[in-house]
Amino acid sequence: MPKYLFQGSYTEEGLRGLLEEGGSKRREAAEQVVKSVGGTLEAYYFAFGDNDFYVIVDTPDNVSTTAVSLIVNASGAVKVKTVVLLTPEEVDQAVKRTVDYRPPGQ
């Protein structure tokens, strides 16, 4: 299954919920939403800095991942950015592909 990284920050509303429920309950909620589209939660971390959390998931496809991202962002409690993760083997396949490209101005 493809892997994705969700990185995000809580809104004020989301922070109030986090303070009320705690971190473990947020991880459980993330696991449930990913499971609902046929995926699995690989890792869930809270962090300091630009993002409040980082979540790595395996989901069946881009459509499933987009569904999760849309519903989570629509909640208003968090702002999530989704990143597609590639394995080294996928990059090996990509560098072997022939691509027809012309840079601007050439």
N, C-alpha and C positions, 0 to 999 in steps of 0.2 A: 504494500500500500504506500502511496506517496506520503511524504512527511511535510508538515507545515509548522511554522513558528508564528504564534500569536504573541504580539507584544502590545502592551496597553497601559493605560492610566485610568485611574478612577476619577469620576466627577465627584462633586461634593456629595451628591446623593449616594453614589457608590461607596464613598468613604464612610458615610454614616452606616450603611449596611455592613461593611467590613468590620467596623468597630463593634457593631451589635452581634454579628455572627462569628467573627474570627476567621483566621486563614484556612483552617481545615475545611470549613463549610464551603468556602469559595472553591477550593480544589474539588470537593465533591460535586458542586454545581457544574464545574467545567467538565468533569468526567462524565456526568450525566448528559450534558448537551452533545458532547462528542459521541458518546455511545448511541444516542438517539439517531444518528445518521450512519451508524455502522462502523464507527471508528473507535480508536483507543487513545487514552491519554498516556503519553510516555513520561512527561516531566512537567512539573508546575513549580515555579520559583517566584518568590517576591524579591524585589530589588530596590536599591537606592538609585537615584539618578533620573534620567529622562522618562523612564518607564517604571511603573509600579509592579508589573509582573511580566513573566515570560513563560509561555506554555508551548510545549512541543507535542504534536498529535500526529497520529496516523489516521487518515480518512480515505475512503474509497476513491475520491476524485475531486476535481475542482468545484463541481456543482455542490457536493456535500459540504465542502469547506466554505464556499460562499454562503450557503444557507446558514451555517453557524455564525459566520462573521456578520451577516446582515441582522440576524435576530439579536445578537449580543450588542451590536452598535445601536440598534433601534431601541434598546432598553433605556438608554439615556444614563445608565449607571457607569458605563465605561466607554472609552474610545479605544478600539482595537485596530491594529494594523496587521495584515497577514502577509507572511513571507513564505514562498515556496522553497523548500530545502532540497538540494540535490546531493546525491551520493558521489563519491569520487569516480565510480564506475560510469555513472551517467555523464559526467564531465568527459571521461575518456571517449565515450561514444560521440559526444558533441564535437570534440576537437577533430575527430576523424571524418566528419561530414563536410561535403563540398557545398559551399554557399556562394551564390552569385551576388556580389555586392560592389557598388561603386560609391566611394566617399564623396561628399559634397565638393563640387568644384573640380572634380577630376574626370 
